Amino acid sequence: MSVKGYIKEMVDALSKVPGVHDIIRLSGSYDLAIVAHVKECKDIMNIHKRIASFPHIKRMESSLAQAFPSWPPRRTTITTF
């Protein structure tokens, strides 16, 4: 399968996972990053197990973050530099 086909297949599969909010194409060590919104820690493990079962998954890395009530937070500048 071509890289383009593999990425499309993965995006289609990831978009069906409950809780997945954003799917981002990357360059570097990983091909994709996902952002998932969860209410409980067990939801993180459920998402992780489901994604780990997908074909073509060789490596995964997880990070946790607390979402702000609104983004960007007040008086925060977002820049591309």
PDB file of N, CA, C and O in Angstrom:
ATOM      1  N   MET A   1       0.842  -1.176   0.000  1.00  0.00           N
ATOM      2  CA  MET A   1       0.000   0.000   0.000  1.00  0.00           C
ATOM      3  C   MET A   1       0.884   1.235   0.000  1.00  0.00           C
ATOM      4  O   MET A   1       1.898   1.276   0.697  1.00  0.00           O
ATOM      5  N   SER A   2       0.511   2.225  -0.765  1.00  0.00           N
ATOM      6  CA  SER A   2       1.276   3.461  -0.814  1.00  0.00           C
ATOM      7  C   SER A   2       1.111   4.220   0.490  1.00  0.00           C
ATOM      8  O   SER A   2       0.160   3.988   1.237  1.00  0.00           O
ATOM      9  N   VAL A   3       2.042   5.130   0.764  1.00  0.00           N
ATOM     10  CA  VAL A   3       1.956   5.952   1.974  1.00  0.00           C
ATOM     11  C   VAL A   3       0.662   6.749   1.961  1.00  0.00           C
ATOM     12  O   VAL A   3       0.013   6.884   2.997  1.00  0.00           O
ATOM     13  N   LYS A   4       0.278   7.274   0.813  1.00  0.00           N
ATOM     14  CA  LYS A   4      -0.954   8.048   0.711  1.00  0.00           C
ATOM     15  C   LYS A   4      -2.162   7.184   1.081  1.00  0.00           C
ATOM     16  O   LYS A   4      -3.043   7.644   1.808  1.00  0.00           O
ATOM     17  N   GLY A   5      -2.218   5.955   0.598  1.00  0.00           N
ATOM     18  CA  GLY A   5      -3.306   5.042   0.919  1.00  0.00           C
ATOM     19  C   GLY A   5      -3.315   4.649   2.382  1.00  0.00           C
ATOM     20  O   GLY A   5      -4.373   4.551   3.003  1.00  0.00           O
ATOM     21  N   TYR A   6      -2.130   4.424   2.930  1.00  0.00           N
ATOM     22  CA  TYR A   6      -2.003   4.063   4.339  1.00  0.00           C
ATOM     23  C   TYR A   6      -2.499   5.196   5.225  1.00  0.00           C
ATOM     24  O   TYR A   6      -3.236   4.951   6.180  1.00  0.00           O
ATOM     25  N   ILE A   7      -2.113   6.419   4.931  1.00  0.00           N
ATOM     26  CA  ILE A   7      -2.529   7.569   5.738  1.00  0.00           C
ATOM     27  C   ILE A   7      -4.047   7.748   5.642  1.00  0.00           C
ATOM     28  O   ILE A   7      -4.708   7.973   6.656  1.00  0.00           O
ATOM     29  N   LYS A   8      -4.593   7.652   4.445  1.00  0.00           N
ATOM     30  CA  LYS A   8      -6.039   7.801   4.284  1.00  0.00           C
ATOM     31  C   LYS A   8      -6.777   6.719   5.067  1.00  0.00           C
ATOM     32  O   LYS A   8      -7.779   7.003   5.722  1.00  0.00           O
ATOM     33  N   GLU A   9      -6.290   5.490   5.005  1.00  0.00           N
ATOM     34  CA  GLU A   9      -6.900   4.390   5.742  1.00  0.00           C
ATOM     35  C   GLU A   9      -6.868   4.660   7.248  1.00  0.00           C
ATOM     36  O   GLU A   9      -7.858   4.431   7.943  1.00  0.00           O
ATOM     37  N   MET A  10      -5.735   5.142   7.747  1.00  0.00           N
ATOM     38  CA  MET A  10      -5.598   5.422   9.169  1.00  0.00           C
ATOM     39  C   MET A  10      -6.500   6.582   9.599  1.00  0.00           C
ATOM     40  O   MET A  10      -7.136   6.511  10.650  1.00  0.00           O
ATOM     41  N   VAL A  11      -6.560   7.633   8.805  1.00  0.00           N
ATOM     42  CA  VAL A  11      -7.419   8.776   9.138  1.00  0.00           C
ATOM     43  C   VAL A  11      -8.881   8.338   9.172  1.00  0.00           C
ATOM     44  O   VAL A  11      -9.626   8.723  10.073  1.00  0.00           O
ATOM     45  N   ASP A  12      -9.290   7.540   8.199  1.00  0.00           N
ATOM     46  CA  ASP A  12     -10.665   7.037   8.186  1.00  0.00           C
ATOM     47  C   ASP A  12     -10.960   6.217   9.442  1.00  0.00           C
ATOM     48  O   ASP A  12     -12.017   6.383  10.051  1.00  0.00           O
ATOM     49  N   ALA A  13     -10.045   5.339   9.833  1.00  0.00           N
ATOM     50  CA  ALA A  13     -10.250   4.493  11.017  1.00  0.00           C
ATOM     51  C   ALA A  13     -10.232   5.322  12.295  1.00  0.00           C
ATOM     52  O   ALA A  13     -11.073   5.129  13.173  1.00  0.00           O
ATOM     53  N   LEU A  14      -9.275   6.247  12.404  1.00  0.00           N
ATOM     54  CA  LEU A  14      -9.176   7.079  13.601  1.00  0.00           C
ATOM     55  C   LEU A  14     -10.394   7.980  13.778  1.00  0.00           C
ATOM     56  O   LEU A  14     -10.821   8.238  14.903  1.00  0.00           O
ATOM     57  N   SER A  15     -10.945   8.451  12.681  1.00  0.00           N
ATOM     58  CA  SER A  15     -12.094   9.358  12.770  1.00  0.00           C
ATOM     59  C   SER A  15     -13.332   8.665  13.339  1.00  0.00           C
ATOM     60  O   SER A  15     -14.281   9.334  13.748  1.00  0.00           O
ATOM     61  N   LYS A  16     -13.331   7.351  13.370  1.00  0.00           N
ATOM     62  CA  LYS A  16     -14.465   6.585  13.902  1.00  0.00           C
ATOM     63  C   LYS A  16     -14.293   6.218  15.378  1.00  0.00           C
ATOM     64  O   LYS A  16     -15.203   5.647  15.978  1.00  0.00           O
ATOM     65  N   VAL A  17     -13.153   6.535  15.961  1.00  0.00           N
ATOM     66  CA  VAL A  17     -12.904   6.223  17.367  1.00  0.00           C
ATOM     67  C   VAL A  17     -13.599   7.270  18.236  1.00  0.00           C
ATOM     68  O   VAL A  17     -13.326   8.463  18.101  1.00  0.00           O
ATOM     69  N   PRO A  18     -14.498   6.835  19.131  1.00  0.00           N
ATOM     70  CA  PRO A  18     -15.168   7.800  20.004  1.00  0.00           C
ATOM     71  C   PRO A  18     -14.156   8.583  20.840  1.00  0.00           C
ATOM     72  O   PRO A  18     -13.249   8.000  21.434  1.00  0.00           O
ATOM     73  N   GLY A  19     -14.315   9.880  20.879  1.00  0.00           N
ATOM     74  CA  GLY A  19     -13.419  10.739  21.654  1.00  0.00           C
ATOM     75  C   GLY A  19     -12.357  11.425  20.823  1.00  0.00           C
ATOM     76  O   GLY A  19     -11.829  12.457  21.237  1.00  0.00           O
ATOM     77  N   VAL A  20     -12.026  10.876  19.651  1.00  0.00           N
ATOM     78  CA  VAL A  20     -10.998  11.504  18.809  1.00  0.00           C
ATOM     79  C   VAL A  20     -11.555  12.808  18.262  1.00  0.00           C
ATOM     80  O   VAL A  20     -12.619  12.843  17.643  1.00  0.00           O
ATOM     81  N   HIS A  21     -10.812  13.873  18.504  1.00  0.00           N
ATOM     82  CA  HIS A  21     -11.270  15.219  18.144  1.00  0.00           C
ATOM     83  C   HIS A  21     -10.516  15.773  16.940  1.00  0.00           C
ATOM     84  O   HIS A  21     -11.123  16.363  16.046  1.00  0.00           O
ATOM     85  N   ASP A  22      -9.202  15.587  16.910  1.00  0.00           N
ATOM     86  CA  ASP A  22      -8.359  16.093  15.816  1.00  0.00           C
ATOM     87  C   ASP A  22      -7.400  15.003  15.369  1.00  0.00           C
ATOM     88  O   ASP A  22      -6.930  14.200  16.176  1.00  0.00           O
ATOM     89  N   ILE A  23      -7.116  14.987  14.068  1.00  0.00           N
ATOM     90  CA  ILE A  23      -6.112  14.090  13.483  1.00  0.00           C
ATOM     91  C   ILE A  23      -5.177  14.977  12.677  1.00  0.00           C
ATOM     92  O   ILE A  23      -5.614  15.717  11.795  1.00  0.00           O
ATOM     93  N   ILE A  24      -3.889  14.899  12.985  1.00  0.00           N
ATOM     94  CA  ILE A  24      -2.911  15.821  12.416  1.00  0.00           C
ATOM     95  C   ILE A  24      -1.814  15.028  11.722  1.00  0.00           C
ATOM     96  O   ILE A  24      -1.240  14.114  12.314  1.00  0.00           O
ATOM     97  N   ARG A  25      -1.519  15.369  10.477  1.00  0.00           N
ATOM     98  CA  ARG A  25      -0.416  14.727   9.720  1.00  0.00           C
ATOM     99  C   ARG A  25       0.891  15.360  10.159  1.00  0.00           C
ATOM    100  O   ARG A  25       0.995  16.584  10.237  1.00  0.00           O
ATOM    101  N   LEU A  26       1.885  14.540  10.446  1.00  0.00           N
ATOM    102  CA  LEU A  26       3.182  15.006  10.933  1.00  0.00           C
ATOM    103  C   LEU A  26       4.302  14.613   9.989  1.00  0.00           C
ATOM    104  O   LEU A  26       4.151  13.716   9.158  1.00  0.00           O
ATOM    105  N   SER A  27       5.423  15.295  10.128  1.00  0.00           N
ATOM    106  CA  SER A  27       6.659  14.821   9.520  1.00  0.00           C
ATOM    107  C   SER A  27       7.588  14.491  10.682  1.00  0.00           C
ATOM    108  O   SER A  27       7.482  15.093  11.751  1.00  0.00           O
ATOM    109  N   GLY A  28       8.475  13.561  10.488  1.00  0.00           N
ATOM    110  CA  GLY A  28       9.375  13.193  11.570  1.00  0.00           C
ATOM    111  C   GLY A  28       9.182  11.751  11.997  1.00  0.00           C
ATOM    112  O   GLY A  28       8.916  10.884  11.166  1.00  0.00           O
ATOM    113  N   SER A  29       9.314  11.493  13.280  1.00  0.00           N
ATOM    114  CA  SER A  29       9.285  10.125  13.811  1.00  0.00           C
ATOM    115  C   SER A  29       7.914   9.464  13.726  1.00  0.00           C
ATOM    116  O   SER A  29       7.820   8.240  13.641  1.00  0.00           O
ATOM    117  N   TYR A  30       6.857  10.260  13.747  1.00  0.00           N
ATOM    118  CA  TYR A  30       5.501   9.725  13.692  1.00  0.00           C
ATOM    119  C   TYR A  30       4.772  10.301  12.486  1.00  0.00           C
ATOM    120  O   TYR A  30       5.062  11.413  12.046  1.00  0.00           O
ATOM    121  N   ASP A  31       3.815   9.529  11.950  1.00  0.00           N
ATOM    122  CA  ASP A  31       3.046   9.971  10.787  1.00  0.00           C
ATOM    123  C   ASP A  31       1.836  10.812  11.169  1.00  0.00           C
ATOM    124  O   ASP A  31       1.475  11.754  10.464  1.00  0.00           O
ATOM    125  N   LEU A  32       1.216  10.464  12.290  1.00  0.00           N
ATOM    126  CA  LEU A  32      -0.017  11.144  12.696  1.00  0.00           C
ATOM    127  C   LEU A  32       0.006  11.443  14.184  1.00  0.00           C
ATOM    128  O   LEU A  32       0.643  10.742  14.970  1.00  0.00           O
ATOM    129  N   ALA A  33      -0.705  12.501  14.553  1.00  0.00           N
ATOM    130  CA  ALA A  33      -0.978  12.804  15.959  1.00  0.00           C
ATOM    131  C   ALA A  33      -2.487  12.932  16.083  1.00  0.00           C
ATOM    132  O   ALA A  33      -3.155  13.449  15.187  1.00  0.00           O
ATOM    133  N   ILE A  34      -3.011  12.463  17.189  1.00  0.00           N
ATOM    134  CA  ILE A  34      -4.436  12.639  17.409  1.00  0.00           C
ATOM    135  C   ILE A  34      -4.649  13.364  18.728  1.00  0.00           C
ATOM    136  O   ILE A  34      -3.842  13.266  19.652  1.00  0.00           O
ATOM    137  N   VAL A  35      -5.739  14.084  18.790  1.00  0.00           N
ATOM    138  CA  VAL A  35      -6.177  14.720  20.028  1.00  0.00           C
ATOM    139  C   VAL A  35      -7.514  14.094  20.369  1.00  0.00           C
ATOM    140  O   VAL A  35      -8.439  14.098  19.555  1.00  0.00           O
ATOM    141  N   ALA A  36      -7.611  13.564  21.559  1.00  0.00           N
ATOM    142  CA  ALA A  36      -8.857  12.952  22.009  1.00  0.00           C
ATOM    143  C   ALA A  36      -9.313  13.666  23.278  1.00  0.00           C
ATOM    144  O   ALA A  36      -8.501  14.011  24.136  1.00  0.00           O
ATOM    145  N   HIS A  37     -10.603  13.879  23.383  1.00  0.00           N
ATOM    146  CA  HIS A  37     -11.184  14.482  24.583  1.00  0.00           C
ATOM    147  C   HIS A  37     -11.853  13.370  25.375  1.00  0.00           C
ATOM    148  O   HIS A  37     -12.704  12.649  24.854  1.00  0.00           O
ATOM    149  N   VAL A  38     -11.464  13.237  26.638  1.00  0.00           N
ATOM    150  CA  VAL A  38     -12.006  12.178  27.485  1.00  0.00           C
ATOM    151  C   VAL A  38     -12.472  12.767  28.813  1.00  0.00           C
ATOM    152  O   VAL A  38     -12.030  13.838  29.230  1.00  0.00           O
ATOM    153  N   LYS A  39     -13.374  12.039  29.464  1.00  0.00           N
ATOM    154  CA  LYS A  39     -13.849  12.452  30.786  1.00  0.00           C
ATOM    155  C   LYS A  39     -13.138  11.700  31.902  1.00  0.00           C
ATOM    156  O   LYS A  39     -12.922  12.247  32.984  1.00  0.00           O
ATOM    157  N   GLU A  40     -12.774  10.451  31.643  1.00  0.00           N
ATOM    158  CA  GLU A  40     -12.173   9.614  32.678  1.00  0.00           C
ATOM    159  C   GLU A  40     -10.914   8.926  32.154  1.00  0.00           C
ATOM    160  O   GLU A  40     -10.756   8.728  30.950  1.00  0.00           O
ATOM    161  N   CYS A  41     -10.034   8.568  33.066  1.00  0.00           N
ATOM    162  CA  CYS A  41      -8.779   7.908  32.692  1.00  0.00           C
ATOM    163  C   CYS A  41      -9.015   6.606  31.937  1.00  0.00           C
ATOM    164  O   CYS A  41      -8.265   6.277  31.018  1.00  0.00           O
ATOM    165  N   LYS A  42     -10.053   5.865  32.317  1.00  0.00           N
ATOM    166  CA  LYS A  42     -10.313   4.598  31.625  1.00  0.00           C
ATOM    167  C   LYS A  42     -10.603   4.827  30.145  1.00  0.00           C
ATOM    168  O   LYS A  42     -10.349   3.946  29.322  1.00  0.00           O
ATOM    169  N   ASP A  43     -11.128   5.990  29.800  1.00  0.00           N
ATOM    170  CA  ASP A  43     -11.389   6.310  28.390  1.00  0.00           C
ATOM    171  C   ASP A  43     -10.090   6.393  27.593  1.00  0.00           C
ATOM    172  O   ASP A  43     -10.053   6.027  26.418  1.00  0.00           O
ATOM    173  N   ILE A  44      -9.034   6.871  28.227  1.00  0.00           N
ATOM    174  CA  ILE A  44      -7.726   6.955  27.557  1.00  0.00           C
ATOM    175  C   ILE A  44      -7.250   5.554  27.195  1.00  0.00           C
ATOM    176  O   ILE A  44      -6.785   5.316  26.080  1.00  0.00           O
ATOM    177  N   MET A  45      -7.368   4.634  28.143  1.00  0.00           N
ATOM    178  CA  MET A  45      -6.922   3.262  27.881  1.00  0.00           C
ATOM    179  C   MET A  45      -7.764   2.596  26.798  1.00  0.00           C
ATOM    180  O   MET A  45      -7.235   1.839  25.985  1.00  0.00           O
ATOM    181  N   ASN A  46      -9.059   2.866  26.776  1.00  0.00           N
ATOM    182  CA  ASN A  46      -9.911   2.296  25.731  1.00  0.00           C
ATOM    183  C   ASN A  46      -9.510   2.797  24.351  1.00  0.00           C
ATOM    184  O   ASN A  46      -9.443   2.020  23.398  1.00  0.00           O
ATOM    185  N   ILE A  47      -9.244   4.086  24.243  1.00  0.00           N
ATOM    186  CA  ILE A  47      -8.793   4.655  22.958  1.00  0.00           C
ATOM    187  C   ILE A  47      -7.448   4.057  22.575  1.00  0.00           C
ATOM    188  O   ILE A  47      -7.248   3.672  21.423  1.00  0.00           O
ATOM    189  N   HIS A  48      -6.529   3.974  23.523  1.00  0.00           N
ATOM    190  CA  HIS A  48      -5.190   3.437  23.263  1.00  0.00           C
ATOM    191  C   HIS A  48      -5.271   1.997  22.763  1.00  0.00           C
ATOM    192  O   HIS A  48      -4.617   1.644  21.781  1.00  0.00           O
ATOM    193  N   LYS A  49      -6.066   1.166  23.431  1.00  0.00           N
ATOM    194  CA  LYS A  49      -6.202  -0.243  23.025  1.00  0.00           C
ATOM    195  C   LYS A  49      -6.809  -0.358  21.625  1.00  0.00           C
ATOM    196  O   LYS A  49      -6.379  -1.183  20.818  1.00  0.00           O
ATOM    197  N   ARG A  50      -7.795   0.461  21.352  1.00  0.00           N
ATOM    198  CA  ARG A  50      -8.448   0.394  20.037  1.00  0.00           C
ATOM    199  C   ARG A  50      -7.484   0.789  18.926  1.00  0.00           C
ATOM    200  O   ARG A  50      -7.412   0.115  17.898  1.00  0.00           O
ATOM    201  N   ILE A  51      -6.754   1.859  19.123  1.00  0.00           N
ATOM    202  CA  ILE A  51      -5.804   2.313  18.100  1.00  0.00           C
ATOM    203  C   ILE A  51      -4.665   1.306  17.946  1.00  0.00           C
ATOM    204  O   ILE A  51      -4.210   1.061  16.829  1.00  0.00           O
ATOM    205  N   ALA A  52      -4.202   0.726  19.043  1.00  0.00           N
ATOM    206  CA  ALA A  52      -3.112  -0.264  18.981  1.00  0.00           C
ATOM    207  C   ALA A  52      -3.504  -1.489  18.167  1.00  0.00           C
ATOM    208  O   ALA A  52      -2.635  -2.191  17.649  1.00  0.00           O
ATOM    209  N   SER A  53      -4.796  -1.752  18.048  1.00  0.00           N
ATOM    210  CA  SER A  53      -5.248  -2.918  17.284  1.00  0.00           C
ATOM    211  C   SER A  53      -5.318  -2.659  15.776  1.00  0.00           C
ATOM    212  O   SER A  53      -5.522  -3.595  15.003  1.00  0.00           O
ATOM    213  N   PHE A  54      -5.153  -1.415  15.353  1.00  0.00           N
ATOM    214  CA  PHE A  54      -5.219  -1.086  13.923  1.00  0.00           C
ATOM    215  C   PHE A  54      -4.007  -1.647  13.186  1.00  0.00           C
ATOM    216  O   PHE A  54      -2.910  -1.713  13.741  1.00  0.00           O
ATOM    217  N   PRO A  55      -4.213  -2.053  11.926  1.00  0.00           N
ATOM    218  CA  PRO A  55      -3.049  -2.465  11.135  1.00  0.00           C
ATOM    219  C   PRO A  55      -2.145  -1.250  10.882  1.00  0.00           C
ATOM    220  O   PRO A  55      -2.617  -0.113  10.910  1.00  0.00           O
ATOM    221  N   HIS A  56      -0.901  -1.476  10.646  1.00  0.00           N
ATOM    222  CA  HIS A  56       0.104  -0.454  10.344  1.00  0.00           C
ATOM    223  C   HIS A  56       0.595   0.293  11.580  1.00  0.00           C
ATOM    224  O   HIS A  56       1.514   1.103  11.461  1.00  0.00           O
ATOM    225  N   ILE A  57       0.025   0.059  12.759  1.00  0.00           N
ATOM    226  CA  ILE A  57       0.501   0.742  13.966  1.00  0.00           C
ATOM    227  C   ILE A  57       1.750   0.016  14.447  1.00  0.00           C
ATOM    228  O   ILE A  57       1.703  -1.162  14.803  1.00  0.00           O
ATOM    229  N   LYS A  58       2.863   0.736  14.452  1.00  0.00           N
ATOM    230  CA  LYS A  58       4.123   0.158  14.907  1.00  0.00           C
ATOM    231  C   LYS A  58       4.531   0.724  16.263  1.00  0.00           C
ATOM    232  O   LYS A  58       5.114   0.019  17.088  1.00  0.00           O
ATOM    233  N   ARG A  59       4.222   2.001  16.488  1.00  0.00           N
ATOM    234  CA  ARG A  59       4.613   2.683  17.717  1.00  0.00           C
ATOM    235  C   ARG A  59       3.555   3.696  18.091  1.00  0.00           C
ATOM    236  O   ARG A  59       2.941   4.320  17.225  1.00  0.00           O
ATOM    237  N   MET A  60       3.345   3.858  19.392  1.00  0.00           N
ATOM    238  CA  MET A  60       2.436   4.885  19.882  1.00  0.00           C
ATOM    239  C   MET A  60       3.073   5.557  21.080  1.00  0.00           C
ATOM    240  O   MET A  60       3.825   4.938  21.832  1.00  0.00           O
ATOM    241  N   GLU A  61       2.766   6.813  21.245  1.00  0.00           N
ATOM    242  CA  GLU A  61       3.214   7.570  22.406  1.00  0.00           C
ATOM    243  C   GLU A  61       2.033   8.396  22.880  1.00  0.00           C
ATOM    244  O   GLU A  61       1.331   9.009  22.076  1.00  0.00           O
ATOM    245  N   SER A  62       1.816   8.410  24.181  1.00  0.00           N
ATOM    246  CA  SER A  62       0.677   9.144  24.729  1.00  0.00           C
ATOM    247  C   SER A  62       1.162  10.249  25.651  1.00  0.00           C
ATOM    248  O   SER A  62       2.167  10.103  26.346  1.00  0.00           O
ATOM    249  N   SER A  63       0.437  11.346  25.644  1.00  0.00           N
ATOM    250  CA  SER A  63       0.679  12.461  26.555  1.00  0.00           C
ATOM    251  C   SER A  63      -0.665  12.937  27.069  1.00  0.00           C
ATOM    252  O   SER A  63      -1.684  12.810  26.390  1.00  0.00           O
ATOM    253  N   LEU A  64      -0.658  13.479  28.260  1.00  0.00           N
ATOM    254  CA  LEU A  64      -1.887  14.003  28.848  1.00  0.00           C
ATOM    255  C   LEU A  64      -1.774  15.511  28.996  1.00  0.00           C
ATOM    256  O   LEU A  64      -0.691  16.046  29.232  1.00  0.00           O
ATOM    257  N   ALA A  65      -2.888  16.180  28.856  1.00  0.00           N
ATOM    258  CA  ALA A  65      -2.923  17.628  29.048  1.00  0.00           C
ATOM    259  C   ALA A  65      -4.299  18.014  29.548  1.00  0.00           C
ATOM    260  O   ALA A  65      -5.294  17.358  29.239  1.00  0.00           O
ATOM    261  N   GLN A  66      -4.345  19.071  30.315  1.00  0.00           N
ATOM    262  CA  GLN A  66      -5.616  19.597  30.773  1.00  0.00           C
ATOM    263  C   GLN A  66      -6.043  20.694  29.813  1.00  0.00           C
ATOM    264  O   GLN A  66      -5.265  21.595  29.499  1.00  0.00           O
ATOM    265  N   ALA A  67      -7.272  20.613  29.353  1.00  0.00           N
ATOM    266  CA  ALA A  67      -7.781  21.617  28.427  1.00  0.00           C
ATOM    267  C   ALA A  67      -8.214  22.852  29.194  1.00  0.00           C
ATOM    268  O   ALA A  67      -8.767  22.758  30.290  1.00  0.00           O
ATOM    269  N   PHE A  68      -7.958  24.001  28.608  1.00  0.00           N
ATOM    270  CA  PHE A  68      -8.448  25.249  29.165  1.00  0.00           C
ATOM    271  C   PHE A  68      -9.917  25.402  28.794  1.00  0.00           C
ATOM    272  O   PHE A  68     -10.350  24.853  27.781  1.00  0.00           O
ATOM    273  N   PRO A  69     -10.695  26.135  29.591  1.00  0.00           N
ATOM    274  CA  PRO A  69     -12.109  26.327  29.252  1.00  0.00           C
ATOM    275  C   PRO A  69     -12.309  26.964  27.873  1.00  0.00           C
ATOM    276  O   PRO A  69     -13.284  26.663  27.184  1.00  0.00           O
ATOM    277  N   SER A  70     -11.404  27.825  27.484  1.00  0.00           N
ATOM    278  CA  SER A  70     -11.450  28.397  26.136  1.00  0.00           C
ATOM    279  C   SER A  70     -10.026  28.484  25.624  1.00  0.00           C
ATOM    280  O   SER A  70      -9.082  28.624  26.401  1.00  0.00           O
ATOM    281  N   TRP A  71      -9.881  28.403  24.333  1.00  0.00           N
ATOM    282  CA  TRP A  71      -8.541  28.460  23.738  1.00  0.00           C
ATOM    283  C   TRP A  71      -8.541  29.481  22.651  1.00  0.00           C
ATOM    284  O   TRP A  71      -9.473  29.450  21.847  1.00  0.00           O
ATOM    285  N   PRO A  72      -7.615  30.375  22.532  1.00  0.00           N
ATOM    286  CA  PRO A  72      -6.500  30.547  23.466  1.00  0.00           C
ATOM    287  C   PRO A  72      -6.960  31.224  24.749  1.00  0.00           C
ATOM    288  O   PRO A  72      -7.933  31.978  24.748  1.00  0.00           O
ATOM    289  N   PRO A  73      -6.252  30.950  25.848  1.00  0.00           N
ATOM    290  CA  PRO A  73      -6.604  31.633  27.097  1.00  0.00           C
ATOM    291  C   PRO A  73      -6.456  33.143  26.925  1.00  0.00           C
ATOM    292  O   PRO A  73      -5.706  33.594  26.059  1.00  0.00           O
ATOM    293  N   ARG A  74      -7.144  33.910  27.721  1.00  0.00           N
ATOM    294  CA  ARG A  74      -7.067  35.368  27.618  1.00  0.00           C
ATOM    295  C   ARG A  74      -5.634  35.858  27.675  1.00  0.00           C
ATOM    296  O   ARG A  74      -4.801  35.321  28.404  1.00  0.00           O
ATOM    297  N   ARG A  75      -5.368  36.882  26.894  1.00  0.00           N
ATOM    298  CA  ARG A  75      -4.059  37.555  26.833  1.00  0.00           C
ATOM    299  C   ARG A  75      -2.914  36.622  26.460  1.00  0.00           C
ATOM    300  O   ARG A  75      -1.767  36.856  26.842  1.00  0.00           O
ATOM    301  N   THR A  76      -3.220  35.582  25.726  1.00  0.00           N
ATOM    302  CA  THR A  76      -2.184  34.678  25.221  1.00  0.00           C
ATOM    303  C   THR A  76      -2.088  34.878  23.721  1.00  0.00           C
ATOM    304  O   THR A  76      -3.096  34.839  23.015  1.00  0.00           O
ATOM    305  N   THR A  77      -0.900  35.088  23.246  1.00  0.00           N
ATOM    306  CA  THR A  77      -0.674  35.283  21.821  1.00  0.00           C
ATOM    307  C   THR A  77      -0.202  33.961  21.226  1.00  0.00           C
ATOM    308  O   THR A  77       0.687  33.302  21.766  1.00  0.00           O
ATOM    309  N   ILE A  78      -0.803  33.592  20.126  1.00  0.00           N
ATOM    310  CA  ILE A  78      -0.355  32.410  19.398  1.00  0.00           C
ATOM    311  C   ILE A  78       0.351  32.903  18.142  1.00  0.00           C
ATOM    312  O   ILE A  78      -0.201  33.707  17.390  1.00  0.00           O
ATOM    313  N   THR A  79       1.545  32.433  17.919  1.00  0.00           N
ATOM    314  CA  THR A  79       2.336  32.871  16.782  1.00  0.00           C
ATOM    315  C   THR A  79       2.892  31.664  16.042  1.00  0.00           C
ATOM    316  O   THR A  79       2.989  30.574  16.607  1.00  0.00           O
ATOM    317  N   THR A  80       3.249  31.854  14.806  1.00  0.00           N
ATOM    318  CA  THR A  80       3.850  30.778  14.024  1.00  0.00           C
ATOM    319  C   THR A  80       5.367  30.887  14.003  1.00  0.00           C
ATOM    320  O   THR A  80       6.031  30.113  13.312  1.00  0.00           O
ATOM    321  N   PHE A  81       5.923  31.830  14.744  1.00  0.00           N
ATOM    322  CA  PHE A  81       7.365  32.019  14.754  1.00  0.00           C
ATOM    323  C   PHE A  81       7.991  31.329  15.919  1.00  0.00           C
ATOM    324  O   PHE A  81       9.210  31.383  16.087  1.00  0.00           O
TER     325      PHE A  81
END
